[in-house]
Amino acid sequence: MFTNVPFTNKMLQEKVKNASSSLNGNMTVNTTGIVKITIKEGNGKTVKSGVQVVISCTLEDNTVNPKWFLSQNGKLLEVVPGNGVEFGSIGPTYSITILSTGESWGGIYTCEFSQGSITHKGVKTLNVALLPDSIVGVASPQFPDCRMNGLIQVNSTCSVKKSNETYTVTWNNTISNLTVAEDAYTSVYRLTVNCATVTLKDITVTCSYKNTMGQVKSQDINISIIKSGDNVCPEDGDWPLSKSGKVAVLQCLPTEVGTRTRKCEGSTWEKAVEDCIDQKLYEILQRAKQLEAGIGNPQQLVSDLLQGFLDTDKNNISAAVLNASLNILKLISSASSNSNSTFSEDVLTSYVHNANSLLEPSLEKTWTESNDGTKAPNFLQSIENFAKLTHANNGPFYSNFTNVELKGTPILAVNEAEINSSCASVKINFLKTKETQSAATIFVLTFFSLNSILPQNTVNDFSVNSVIQSITLVDADPQTVEMQFQLQNETTSKYKMICVYWDFEANDGSGRWSDKGCKWDRKNSNSATSSCVCNHLTSFSVLMSKYPISLPWLEEIGYVGVGVSICSLMLCLIIEFLVWNSVVKSNISHFRHTALVNISLSLLIADCCFLSNSLQGNKGGGKVCLALAMGMHVFFLAMFFWMLCQSIMLLHQMIFLFQQLRKRIYLSFSFALGYLCPICIVIGTYMLHPDKYYRKDSCWLTYEGGMNGSIFAFVLPVGIIVIINAFTLVVVILKLLRPSVSEGDKADDKEAVKSIMKAVIILTPVFGLTWALGFLTMIFDLPETFGAKAVHYLFSVLNSFQGLLILIIGCFTEKKVSMSSI
C-alpha cells in the first residue's frame, strides 16, 4: 500500500489497533518511508575506503531501539556492537558509526524498529570504493643471472583478490592491462635486463592499483641481479637460483593462501618459512574478523563458525596455521563479549574442542617458534572470556578431550559448590550477584599441557608442578576458592610450594604467575597433592622450588659431627676390645659392656649409612638408596632396642634382687630383642609400603602428614622405648631411696648397676630428644621461621654427635675402663 500523505508512527499504531479489533484478528504491518535514514558521508554516492561513515535513522513517537542489518550478496547480517562500529542515539535519532570503511561494510543497510505487530524499516545503500587488502608481487626470474653476458627477460606479476571494484593498474606510472582470473585481478610487466651493461644495478618496479575514487595502493618488486663474483644458493626443488643475503619468495599451493619465503645466506639456504593456510581456514578467519568488527550476530553465527573450524584439517599444523587458529578463537571470544552474547554448554564444548587440537604435545615446538610471549596468555584469556558467556541450563555436563577437560554445573539456592576434575578438586564459596531465576554456573577447565607453552616467567627458582586449572563462575562472585591439585612430580621435604594464578595484566600486559590473593594450605597438602586457597577466580597452578630450601652450614655441621661420631664409636669399640677381660668380672658387668658394644656398633653402622647416603650425590631412588634406607632403619632401631635391653636388665636387677639371670639367657634375649625385632619391623614396614617405604631424595623413611608414612615404623617403637626407659628411671629412683637395695650387692655388681643407670639416665633423654627433634624436622621441613631453623640446627648437632656422647658416657666416665685402657 502506498500513501500520498505523511504518516506518523502514532497514527499507524492507532489504525492497526482499530483494524485488528474490527477484523477480530491480528495484523502484521511492515512499513518503509516512515523511518528517515541518511548516510552522512557520501549522500548516497560511493565513499572512499578507510573513511568514517555515520548512518542515522529517525522515527518519531518511538520507544524502542532499532536493529541494524547489512545485506551483502544476498546474505542478511545483523550489525551489532563491535570493534569496527559504534552505536549512538540523540532523541528519536539512532545511528551507527562505521569507523573505517572497507569491502565488508559495503551493501544495503536496514534500520528496523519493531513495536508489537508493526515493523518500520529504513533502507539505504552504501557503496564503498575498495582498495585491495594486499598485493602479491613476484618477479620471474627473481634473481636474473648476469654472470654471463646476454639479455634476460624478466616478467613481474601483481595480483589482488577479485572484487566488484574497477581498478586502473599502472607499472612505474605507465598504465597496464588487467587480466581477470577466476578469483584474482592480475597484471604483468615485462622488462629486459642487458647483462652487458657496465654498471648493473638492482631494479625496482612498482605496480599500483587505483580505485574509482582515486585512492591508490602500491607494491614494490625488487629484482636483484646476480653479478660475477656474487655468492649464490643453487636451485633446490621449487626454490630458484638466489643471491646471497636475499630472500626468495614462492606462492603457496593453489588451495592455500599466503607465500613461502627462504633466505640465501652465503651459498647456503636457510630454513624455509611457510606462511600458508588452507583456503577454508582463511575464509573462517575472515568471517571471524567480520564478527569482531560487528557484522553478524555472534549468538546466531558462532555455533556454525566453530563447527566449520572444527572440520578444517588440523594435521601437520604449521606456525601460520597455528597463528590463524589462535586468531580465530580470539576473534570469536572478543566478538561475543562485545555483543554480550550468551551461549549454551554445547557451544562452549565446541569452542574447547577446537582449542584442544592446538594443545597437542607435538605442537610444542611450533608454539615456541611462533610465540612472542603473548600468544599463549591471549589464548588462555580467550577461553576464559568465552566461558563467562555460557550458562549450563541443562544440568551438569562433562567433556574430556586429549589435552583439556571441561566440567560445568549449575548451582541453585546454595552459596557453596564443589566440582572435581581428574587432576584437581574445587570448592567455592560465593555470593549471587544477579537477581535472576537462573542458577549460578561453575565451569572448570583443566589444561594438561598448557604449562609447557606459557612463558616461564615464574618466581625465581620455581617451576610449574601441576596442571593449569581455569575456574569461571557465572552470575556470582567468589568469596573463597579451595583447590586440591594433583602434583605432576611428587614433592619431597624441603621443597617449597607456591599457589599462583596467571595475572594477565602484569608484565606490561604479557602476564606472569602471581601469588596475590592465594596461599598454600600446607596442612592439607602432602607429597602427591597440594592444597590452595584463593579469594578470586582465573587460571591457577602450583609452583615448586627447583632446589630444596637449605640452611647455611647445616650440612657442614652434620658432616663434621658424623665424622666425629664415627671416630668416637670406633675408638669406643677399640677400647672395649682392649679392656674386655679386665672389666667383665660378673654377669651384670658382662651384660653392661655387651650392650655398650652393640649400641656403639649399631650406631656406627647407621652413621656410616647416613654418611654414604649424604655423599652419594644425585639419589633418585634405586637399589642403593633402598639398601641405605633399610640399613639406617634397622640399626637406628637396634641402638634403641639395645638401650631397652639395658633398661630391662636394670629393672630386673632392682626388683628381683636374689634372682640373677644366667649369661646364656640374657644374651639370647638381648640379641633377639636387639636385632630380630628391628629386622622384623623393617621387613613388615617394607611389605606394607613397598612403593612408599622411602623418599628418593633423602633415602629415608616417608612422612605424608598426620599419622601417615613409613616413618612411624621408627617413631612409634622409639617412642615406646623412651616411655619404658622413663618408667624404669622412676622405679630405680624409688628403689635407690631404700638403703637396703645395695646392701647385698657385690662391689662389681654395684659398679655395673651404676654404669647402666648412668647410661639409661643420660642417653635415654638425649637420644629420645634427638629423635623427637628428628620427627619435628619432618613436620617443619621448610626451615623458614626461627623455631623451624632452631629445630633443624639442634637435631643436626645432637644427632651427629651421638657417638661422641656414647664414648664419654660409656668409656671415659667408667673408672675400670679408664684405668684398664691406661
C-alpha positions in Angstrom: 0.0 0.0 0.0 1.3 3.4 -0.9 0.2 6.6 0.8 0.3 10.1 -0.6 0.1 11.9 2.7 2.6 11.9 5.6 2.0 9.1 8.1 3.4 9.1 11.7 4.2 6.1 13.8 1.5 7.1 16.3 -1.2 7.4 13.6 -0.3 4.0 12.2 -0.5 2.3 15.6 -4.0 3.6 16.1 -5.1 2.5 12.6 -3.7 -1.0 13.1 -5.3 -1.4 16.5 -8.7 -0.4 15.2 -8.4 -2.6 12.2 -7.4 -5.6 14.3 -10.4 -5.1 16.5 -12.7 -4.8 13.5 -11.3 -7.9 11.9 -11.2 -9.8 15.2 -7.7 -10.9 14.4 -4.0 -9.9 14.3 -2.4 -7.8 11.6 1.3 -7.7 10.7 2.4 -4.5 9.1 5.8 -3.6 7.6 6.5 0.0 6.5 9.1 1.8 4.6 9.3 5.6 4.3 8.2 6.4 7.8 11.7 5.9 9.1 14.1 8.6 7.7 17.6 7.1 7.1 20.6 9.1 5.9 24.3 8.5 5.2 26.3 11.4 6.4 29.3 10.6 4.2 28.7 10.3 0.5 25.0 11.2 0.4 24.1 8.0 -1.4 27.2 8.1 -3.7 30.3 6.0 -3.4 32.6 6.7 -0.4 36.3 6.2 -0.2 37.9 3.2 1.5 39.1 3.7 5.1 36.9 6.7 6.0 34.4 7.1 8.8 30.8 7.0 7.9 27.7 7.7 10.0 24.3 6.2 9.1 21.4 7.7 11.0 17.7 6.8 11.2 14.8 8.7 12.8 11.4 7.5 13.9 9.1 9.9 15.7 6.9 8.7 18.6 9.2 5.7 19.1 10.0 4.0 22.4 12.3 1.1 21.2 15.8 0.8 20.0 16.2 -0.3 16.3 18.1 -3.3 14.9 20.5 -2.7 12.1 21.1 -5.1 9.3 23.5 -5.3 6.3 22.7 -7.2 3.1 25.6 -8.3 1.0 25.4 -10.7 -1.9 22.0 -12.0 -0.8 23.1 -12.5 2.8 21.4 -10.5 5.6 23.6 -10.0 8.6 22.7 -8.1 11.8 25.1 -5.3 12.8 25.9 -5.4 16.5 28.4 -3.6 18.7 32.0 -4.5 17.7 35.5 -3.1 17.2 34.5 -1.6 13.8 31.2 0.1 14.6 29.8 2.3 17.3 26.2 2.8 18.3 24.6 6.1 19.4 21.4 8.0 19.8 20.1 11.5 20.2 16.4 11.8 20.9 14.4 9.9 18.2 17.5 9.6 16.0 19.7 6.5 16.2 23.0 6.0 14.5 25.8 3.6 13.7 29.3 4.9 13.0 31.5 2.8 10.8 35.0 3.6 12.0 36.8 2.6 8.7 35.0 1.6 5.6 36.1 -1.4 3.5 34.8 -4.2 1.4 33.0 -5.8 4.4 31.0 -2.6 5.0 29.6 -2.0 1.6 26.0 -3.0 1.0 22.3 -2.3 1.7 21.6 -1.1 5.3 18.3 -1.5 7.0 17.3 0.3 10.2 14.4 -1.7 11.7 12.0 -0.6 14.5 9.6 -3.3 15.8 6.7 -2.5 18.1 4.2 -5.3 18.5 3.0 -6.3 15.1 4.4 -3.2 13.3 7.8 -3.1 11.8 9.2 0.2 10.4 12.2 -0.1 8.1 14.6 2.4 6.7 16.8 1.3 3.8 19.9 2.9 2.3 22.7 1.6 0.2 26.4 2.3 1.0 28.8 2.0 -1.9 32.5 1.7 -0.9 35.3 2.2 -3.4 37.6 -0.7 -2.5 41.3 -1.0 -2.1 43.0 -4.4 -2.1 43.9 -5.7 1.3 47.2 -6.9 -0.1 49.1 -7.0 -3.4 51.1 -10.1 -4.2 54.1 -9.2 -6.4 56.7 -11.6 -7.8 59.3 -11.5 -10.5 60.4 -14.4 -12.7 63.2 -15.0 -12.5 63.5 -13.4 -9.1 67.3 -13.1 -9.4 68.4 -12.7 -13.1 71.8 -14.4 -13.6 74.2 -12.0 -15.3 77.4 -13.9 -14.6 77.4 -14.5 -18.4 76.7 -11.6 -20.9 73.4 -11.6 -22.6 69.8 -10.4 -22.5 67.4 -11.7 -19.8 63.6 -11.1 -19.9 62.0 -10.6 -16.5 58.3 -10.9 -16.0 56.9 -9.1 -13.0 53.4 -10.0 -11.9 51.0 -8.3 -9.4 47.8 -9.9 -8.3 44.9 -8.8 -6.0 41.8 -10.5 -4.8 38.8 -10.3 -7.2 36.1 -7.9 -6.1 33.4 -5.6 -7.6 35.8 -2.7 -7.8 37.1 -1.4 -11.1 40.8 -0.8 -10.8 43.3 1.0 -13.0 46.7 -0.6 -12.9 50.0 1.2 -13.6 53.6 0.0 -13.7 56.1 2.7 -12.9 53.3 5.2 -13.7 52.5 3.5 -17.0 49.0 2.2 -17.5 48.9 -1.6 -18.0 46.2 -4.1 -18.9 44.4 -6.0 -16.2 43.6 -9.7 -16.6 40.5 -11.0 -14.8 41.1 -14.6 -13.5 38.6 -16.7 -11.5 39.5 -15.2 -8.2 42.1 -12.5 -8.9 42.9 -9.4 -10.9 46.4 -9.9 -12.4 48.7 -7.6 -14.3 52.1 -8.5 -15.9 55.0 -6.1 -16.6 57.9 -7.3 -18.8 61.4 -5.8 -18.9 64.7 -6.9 -20.4 67.9 -6.9 -18.4 71.1 -6.3 -20.5 73.9 -8.2 -18.8 76.5 -6.4 -20.9 75.8 -3.1 -19.2 79.0 -1.9 -17.4 77.2 -1.0 -14.2 74.5 -3.4 -13.3 72.2 -2.2 -10.5 69.3 -3.9 -8.8 65.9 -2.9 -10.3 62.7 -1.9 -8.5 59.4 -1.9 -10.3 56.2 -0.6 -8.8 52.7 -1.7 -9.5 49.8 0.5 -8.4 46.0 -0.3 -8.2 43.8 2.8 -8.3 40.1 2.7 -7.4 37.2 4.7 -8.8 37.7 7.4 -6.0 41.3 7.9 -7.0 42.8 6.1 -4.0 46.0 4.1 -4.7 47.7 1.1 -3.2 51.2 0.2 -4.5 53.6 -2.7 -4.2 57.3 -2.6 -5.0 59.0 -5.6 -6.6 62.8 -5.7 -6.1 64.7 -7.5 -8.8 68.2 -8.3 -7.5 70.7 -9.1 -10.3 73.4 -11.8 -9.8 76.7 -10.4 -11.0 80.1 -12.1 -11.5 81.7 -12.9 -8.1 78.4 -12.9 -6.1 77.7 -15.8 -3.8 74.6 -17.7 -4.8 72.5 -20.5 -3.5 71.8 -23.2 -6.1 68.3 -24.3 -7.2 66.7 -26.5 -4.7 63.4 -28.1 -5.8 61.0 -25.2 -6.4 63.4 -22.7 -5.0 65.2 -20.7 -7.8 68.9 -19.7 -8.0 69.2 -17.0 -5.4 71.6 -14.2 -4.5 73.3 -14.3 -1.1 71.6 -12.1 1.5 68.3 -12.0 -0.4 65.0 -13.7 0.3 63.3 -15.9 -2.3 59.5 -15.9 -2.4 57.2 -18.6 -3.8 53.4 -18.8 -3.9 51.6 -21.4 -1.7 49.6 -24.2 -3.3 46.5 -23.3 -5.3 44.3 -24.4 -2.4 46.2 -22.2 0.0 46.6 -18.5 0.8 49.9 -16.9 1.5 53.6 -17.1 0.5 56.7 -19.1 1.2 60.0 -17.4 1.9 63.5 -18.7 2.2 66.7 -16.7 2.8 70.0 -17.4 1.0 73.0 -16.7 3.2 76.5 -17.1 1.7 75.9 -20.2 -0.5 73.6 -22.0 1.9 69.8 -22.0 2.1 68.3 -21.3 5.5 65.1 -23.0 6.6 62.0 -22.1 4.6 59.2 -20.1 6.3 55.8 -21.1 5.1 53.1 -18.5 5.7 50.4 -20.7 4.1 47.0 -21.6 5.4 44.2 -23.6 3.8 41.6 -21.6 1.8 38.8 -22.8 4.1 40.6 -21.8 7.2 41.3 -18.4 5.6 37.6 -17.9 4.9 36.7 -18.8 8.5 39.3 -16.2 9.7 37.8 -13.5 7.5 34.3 -14.3 8.9 35.7 -14.2 12.4 37.2 -10.7 11.6 33.8 -9.6 10.4 32.2 -10.8 13.6 34.6 -8.9 15.7 34.1 -5.8 13.6 30.3 -6.0 14.3 29.0 -7.6 11.1 26.8 -10.5 12.2 25.3 -11.6 15.5 27.7 -14.0 17.3 24.8 -15.6 19.2 23.4 -16.8 15.8 26.6 -17.5 13.9 29.3 -18.7 16.3 28.0 -22.3 16.6 28.2 -22.8 12.8 31.6 -21.0 12.6 33.1 -23.2 15.3 31.8 -26.3 13.6 33.4 -25.2 10.3 36.6 -24.5 12.2 36.5 -28.0 13.8 36.1 -29.6 10.3 39.3 -28.0 9.0 42.3 -30.1 8.6 44.4 -30.0 11.8 47.1 -32.4 10.8 50.6 -31.1 10.4 49.8 -27.7 11.9 52.4 -25.1 10.8 53.2 -21.9 12.6 51.0 -20.0 10.1 48.0 -22.3 10.7 48.5 -22.1 14.5 48.6 -18.3 14.4 45.5 -18.2 12.2 43.7 -20.7 14.5 44.6 -18.8 17.6 43.4 -15.6 16.0 40.0 -17.2 15.1 39.4 -18.2 18.7 40.4 -14.8 20.0 38.2 -13.0 17.5 35.2 -15.2 18.3 35.6 -14.6 22.0 36.1 -10.9 21.5 33.1 -10.5 19.2 30.9 -12.5 21.6 32.0 -10.3 24.6 31.4 -7.1 22.6 27.9 -8.0 21.7 27.1 -9.5 25.2 26.1 -12.8 23.6 25.2 -15.8 25.7 25.7 -19.5 24.7 24.7 -23.0 25.8 27.2 -25.5 27.1 27.2 -27.2 23.6 28.8 -24.1 22.1 31.4 -23.9 24.8 32.2 -27.6 24.3 32.7 -26.9 20.6 35.0 -24.0 21.4 37.1 -26.0 23.8 37.2 -28.9 21.3 38.8 -26.5 18.8 41.2 -25.2 21.5 42.2 -28.8 22.4 43.5 -29.5 18.9 46.0 -26.7 19.3 47.5 -28.1 22.5 48.9 -31.4 21.2 52.3 -32.1 22.8 53.7 -32.5 19.2 52.9 -28.8 18.6 55.1 -27.6 21.5 58.0 -26.7 19.1 55.6 -24.9 16.8 54.3 -22.8 19.7 57.9 -22.0 20.7 58.8 -20.9 17.2 55.7 -18.7 16.8 55.3 -17.5 20.4 56.2 -13.9 21.1 55.3 -14.2 24.8 51.7 -13.2 24.4 50.1 -15.9 22.2 49.6 -18.5 25.0 48.3 -16.0 27.6 45.9 -14.5 25.0 44.8 -18.0 24.1 44.1 -18.8 27.7 42.3 -15.5 28.3 40.1 -16.0 25.2 38.9 -19.4 26.5 38.2 -17.9 30.0 36.3 -14.9 28.5 34.1 -17.2 26.3 33.3 -19.4 29.3 31.9 -16.4 31.1 29.3 -16.1 28.4 28.0 -19.6 28.9 25.2 -21.0 31.1 24.7 -24.7 32.0 20.9 -24.6 31.6 20.6 -28.4 31.1 22.3 -29.5 34.3 25.9 -30.7 34.9 27.9 -31.7 31.9 31.4 -33.1 31.2 33.7 -33.2 28.2 37.1 -34.8 28.3 39.5 -34.2 25.4 43.1 -35.2 25.0 44.6 -32.0 26.4 41.7 -30.3 28.0 39.0 -31.4 30.4 35.8 -29.3 30.8 33.3 -29.6 33.6 30.3 -27.4 34.3 27.4 -27.4 36.7 24.5 -25.0 37.7 24.2 -24.2 41.4 20.7 -23.3 42.8 19.7 -22.0 46.2 23.1 -22.6 47.9 26.2 -20.4 48.2 28.7 -23.2 48.1 29.7 -25.7 45.4 32.2 -28.5 44.8 33.3 -29.7 41.4 36.1 -32.3 40.7 38.3 -32.9 37.7 40.7 -35.8 37.1 43.7 -33.9 38.4 42.1 -31.4 40.8 39.1 -30.6 43.0 37.5 -27.3 43.6 35.3 -25.9 46.4 33.9 -22.4 46.0 32.1 -20.2 48.5 30.3 -17.4 46.6 27.6 -14.7 46.7 24.9 -14.5 44.0 25.2 -11.0 42.4 22.4 -11.1 39.8 18.7 -11.1 40.7 17.7 -13.8 38.3 15.9 -17.1 38.5 18.7 -18.8 36.7 21.4 -20.7 38.6 24.9 -19.6 39.1 27.1 -21.7 36.8 30.6 -23.0 37.6 33.0 -24.1 34.8 36.3 -25.8 35.5 38.8 -26.2 32.6 41.8 -28.3 33.2 44.7 -27.9 30.8 47.1 -30.8 30.9 49.8 -29.4 28.5 49.4 -25.6 28.6 52.2 -25.1 31.2 54.8 -26.1 28.7 53.8 -23.3 26.3 53.0 -20.5 28.7 56.0 -18.1 29.2 58.2 -19.5 32.1 58.3 -16.2 33.9 57.8 -17.7 37.3 59.1 -16.7 40.7 62.9 -17.1 40.8 64.0 -20.8 41.0 60.4 -22.1 40.9 58.7 -24.2 38.2 55.2 -25.3 37.4 54.4 -28.6 39.1 50.7 -29.1 38.3 48.1 -28.9 35.7 46.7 -25.4 34.9 43.1 -25.1 36.1 40.8 -22.3 34.9 37.7 -21.6 37.1 34.8 -19.5 35.9 31.8 -18.5 38.0 28.8 -17.0 36.1 26.2 -14.8 37.8 28.1 -14.9 41.1 31.2 -13.6 42.8 33.6 -15.8 44.7 34.5 -15.3 48.4 37.0 -18.2 48.7 38.2 -20.8 46.3 39.7 -24.0 47.7 41.6 -26.2 45.3 43.4 -29.6 45.6 45.9 -30.1 42.9 47.5 -33.4 41.9 51.2 -32.7 41.5 53.0 -33.8 38.3 56.2 -34.5 40.2 55.8 -35.7 43.8 57.2 -33.2 46.2 59.6 -34.0 48.9 60.6 -32.3 52.1 62.4 -29.0 52.0 60.8 -28.1 48.6 58.6 -25.1 48.9 55.2 -24.7 47.1 53.5 -21.5 45.9 49.9 -21.3 44.8 49.7 -19.0 41.9 47.3 -17.6 39.2 48.1 -16.2 35.8 47.9 -12.4 36.1 47.0 -11.2 32.6 47.7 -7.5 33.4 51.2 -7.9 34.8 54.5 -7.7 32.9 53.2 -4.9 30.5 50.2 -6.9 29.5 52.0 -10.2 28.6 51.2 -11.6 32.0 53.0 -13.7 34.6 52.4 -16.0 37.5 51.4 -14.2 40.7 50.5 -15.4 44.2 48.5 -12.3 45.1 45.3 -13.4 46.9 46.4 -17.0 47.1 48.0 -19.1 49.8 49.4 -22.6 50.1 47.4 -24.7 52.6 50.3 -26.8 53.8 48.2 -28.6 56.4 46.0 -30.3 53.8 48.9 -30.9 51.3 51.2 -34.0 51.0 53.8 -35.3 48.7 51.3 -36.1 45.9 48.8 -33.2 46.2 48.9 -29.6 47.1 46.1 -27.5 48.5 45.5 -23.9 47.7 43.1 -21.2 48.9 42.4 -18.1 46.9 39.9 -15.2 47.0 39.4 -14.7 43.3 39.0 -16.7 40.1 41.1 -17.2 37.0 43.7 -19.8 35.9 45.6 -21.4 38.8 48.6 -23.7 39.2 51.2 -24.7 41.7 54.9 -23.8 41.6 57.5 -25.9 43.3 61.0 -24.7 44.2 63.6 -26.1 41.8 66.0 -26.7 44.7 65.5 -27.7 48.4 65.4 -24.9 50.9 68.6 -25.2 52.9 70.2 -23.6 55.9 73.7 -22.2 56.0 76.3 -24.6 57.5 73.7 -27.2 58.3 75.2 -29.8 56.1 78.8 -29.0 57.2 77.8 -29.4 60.9 76.2 -32.7 60.1 79.3 -34.0 58.2 81.7 -32.9 60.9 79.5 -34.3 63.7 79.0 -37.7 61.9 82.7 -37.9 61.2 83.5 -37.2 64.9 80.8 -39.7 65.9 82.2 -42.4 63.7 85.7 -41.9 65.0 84.4 -41.8 68.6 82.4 -45.1 68.1 85.4 -46.8 66.5 87.6 -45.6 69.5 84.9 -46.9 71.9 84.9 -50.3 70.3 88.7 -50.5 70.3 88.8 -49.6 73.9 86.2 -52.2 74.8 88.2 -54.8 72.8 91.4 -53.9 74.7 89.9 -53.8 78.2 87.2 -56.5 77.8 88.8 -59.2 80.0 89.7 -56.6 82.7 86.2 -55.1 83.1 84.0 -58.2 82.6 84.0 -59.7 86.1 80.3 -60.5 86.6 77.2 -61.3 84.7 75.9 -57.7 85.1 79.2 -56.1 84.0 79.3 -58.6 81.1 75.9 -57.5 80.0 76.6 -53.8 80.5 79.6 -54.0 78.2 77.9 -56.3 75.7 75.1 -53.7 75.4 77.6 -50.9 75.1 79.4 -52.7 72.3 76.2 -53.4 70.4 74.8 -49.9 70.9 78.1 -48.5 69.5 78.2 -51.0 66.7 74.6 -50.3 65.7 75.1 -46.5 65.7 78.4 -46.9 63.9 76.8 -48.8 61.0 73.8 -46.4 61.0 76.1 -43.4 60.8 78.1 -45.0 58.0 74.9 -45.5 56.1 73.9 -41.9 56.8 77.2 -40.6 55.6 77.1 -42.8 52.5 73.6 -41.5 51.8 74.7 -37.9 52.2 77.7 -38.3 49.9 76.2 -40.3 47.1 75.1 -37.1 45.2 72.1 -37.3 42.9 70.0 -40.0 44.6 66.8 -40.5 42.5 66.0 -43.8 44.3 67.2 -47.2 43.2 68.5 -50.3 45.0 71.4 -48.5 46.7 69.0 -45.9 48.1 66.7 -48.6 49.4 69.6 -50.5 51.0 70.8 -47.4 52.8 67.2 -46.6 54.0 66.8 -50.1 55.3 70.3 -50.1 56.9 69.6 -46.9 58.8 66.2 -48.1 59.8 67.5 -51.4 61.1 70.5 -50.1 63.0 69.0 -46.9 64.5 66.2 -49.2 65.8 68.8 -51.7 67.0 70.5 -49.0 69.0 67.3 -48.1 70.8 66.3 -51.8 71.4 69.7 -52.4 73.0 69.1 -49.4 75.2 65.7 -51.1 76.0 67.7 -54.3 76.9 69.8 -52.2 79.3 66.7 -50.7 80.9 65.0 -54.2 81.3 68.2 -55.6 82.8 68.4 -52.7 85.2 64.7 -53.0 86.1 65.2 -56.8 86.8 68.2 -56.1 88.9 66.3 -53.5 91.0 63.2 -55.6 91.5 64.4 -59.2 91.7 67.5 -58.8 93.9 68.1 -62.5 94.6 67.3 -63.9 91.1 70.3 -63.5 88.9 69.9 -64.0 85.2 72.2 -66.5 83.6 74.5 -65.2 80.8 73.1 -67.5 78.1 69.5 -66.4 78.9 70.1 -62.6 78.9 72.4 -62.8 75.8 69.9 -64.8 73.8 67.1 -62.4 74.9 69.1 -59.3 74.2 70.3 -60.4 70.7 66.8 -61.4 69.8 65.3 -58.1 71.1 68.2 -56.0 69.9 68.4 -57.3 66.2 65.5 -59.6 65.4 62.8 -57.1 66.4 64.3 -54.2 64.3 64.7 -56.6 61.3 61.1 -57.8 61.6 59.8 -54.2 61.9 61.7 -53.1 58.8 60.6 -56.1 56.7 57.0 -55.7 57.8 57.1 -52.0 57.0 58.5 -52.6 53.6 55.9 -55.2 52.8 53.1 -52.8 53.9 54.6 -49.8 52.0 56.6 -51.2 49.0 56.1 -48.1 46.9 56.2 -45.5 49.7 58.8 -47.0 52.1 61.5 -44.4 51.5 61.9 -41.0 50.0 64.0 -40.9 46.9 65.5 -37.5 47.7 66.8 -38.5 51.2 66.9 -42.3 51.2 65.0 -42.2 54.5 61.5 -43.1 55.6 58.5 -41.2 54.3 56.2 -38.8 56.2 52.9 -37.9 54.4 51.3 -35.8 57.1 49.1 -36.8 60.1 49.7 -40.4 61.0 50.6 -41.5 57.5 54.0 -42.7 56.3 56.6 -45.3 57.0 58.4 -43.0 59.4 56.0 -44.2 62.1 57.6 -47.6 61.9 60.6 -45.9 63.5 58.9 -43.2 65.6 56.4 -45.5 67.4 59.0 -48.1 68.6 61.4 -45.4 69.6 58.6 -43.6 71.5 57.6 -46.7 73.3 61.2 -47.5 74.3 61.7 -44.0 75.6 58.5 -44.3 77.7 59.6 -47.7 79.1 63.0 -46.3 79.9 61.4 -43.4 81.7 59.3 -45.8 83.7 62.5 -47.7 84.6 64.1 -44.5 85.8 61.2 -43.8 88.1 61.4 -47.4 89.6 65.1 -47.1 90.0 64.9 -43.8 91.8 62.3 -45.1 94.2 64.4 -48.2 94.9 67.5 -46.1 95.5 65.7 -44.2 98.2 65.8 -47.5 100.2 69.3 -48.2 101.6 68.7 -52.0 101.7 68.8 -52.2 98.0 72.6 -52.1 97.7 73.4 -54.0 100.9 73.5 -57.4 99.3 75.3 -56.3 96.2 78.8 -57.1 95.4 81.1 -54.2 94.6 81.5 -55.2 91.0 77.7 -55.5 90.6 77.2 -52.2 92.2 79.6 -50.5 89.8 77.9 -52.2 86.8 74.4 -51.2 88.0 75.6 -47.6 88.5 77.0 -47.6 84.9 73.8 -49.0 83.5 71.8 -46.4 85.5 74.0 -43.6 84.3 73.7 -44.8 80.6 69.9 -45.0 80.9 69.5 -41.8 82.8 71.7 -39.8 80.4 71.4 -41.5 77.0 67.6 -42.1 77.0 66.6 -38.4 77.4 69.3 -37.2 75.0 68.6 -39.9 72.3 64.8 -39.5 72.8 65.1 -35.7 72.5 67.3 -36.1 69.4 64.8 -38.3 67.5 61.8 -36.2 68.7 63.6 -33.3 67.1 64.2 -35.5 64.0 60.4 -36.1 63.8 59.8 -32.3 64.1 62.2 -31.7 61.2 59.9 -33.7 59.0 56.9 -31.6 60.2 58.8 -28.3 59.9 60.6 -29.5 56.7 60.7 -25.9 55.3 63.1 -24.1 57.7 61.7 -20.6 57.2 60.7 -19.5 60.8 63.1 -19.1 63.7 61.6 -22.0 65.5 61.9 -24.3 62.5 65.6 -23.2 62.0 66.3 -23.9 65.7 64.8 -27.4 65.4 67.0 -28.2 62.4 70.2 -27.0 63.9 69.6 -28.7 67.3 68.8 -32.0 65.5 71.9 -31.8 63.4 74.1 -31.2 66.4 72.6 -33.8 68.7 72.2 -36.4 66.0 75.7 -36.1 64.6 77.5 -36.1 68.0 75.7 -39.1 69.4 78.8 -41.3 69.0 80.9 -38.9 71.0 78.4 -38.9 73.8 78.5 -42.7 73.9 82.3 -42.6 74.1 82.2 -40.2 77.0 79.4 -41.8 79.0 80.2 -45.5 78.2 84.0 -45.4 78.4 85.7 -42.3 79.8 83.4 -41.9 82.8 83.8 -45.5 84.0 86.7 -45.9 86.3 87.6 -49.5 85.4 87.6 -48.8 81.7 89.6 -45.7 82.1 92.2 -47.4 84.4 92.4 -50.5 82.2 92.9 -48.5 79.0 95.7 -46.6 80.7 
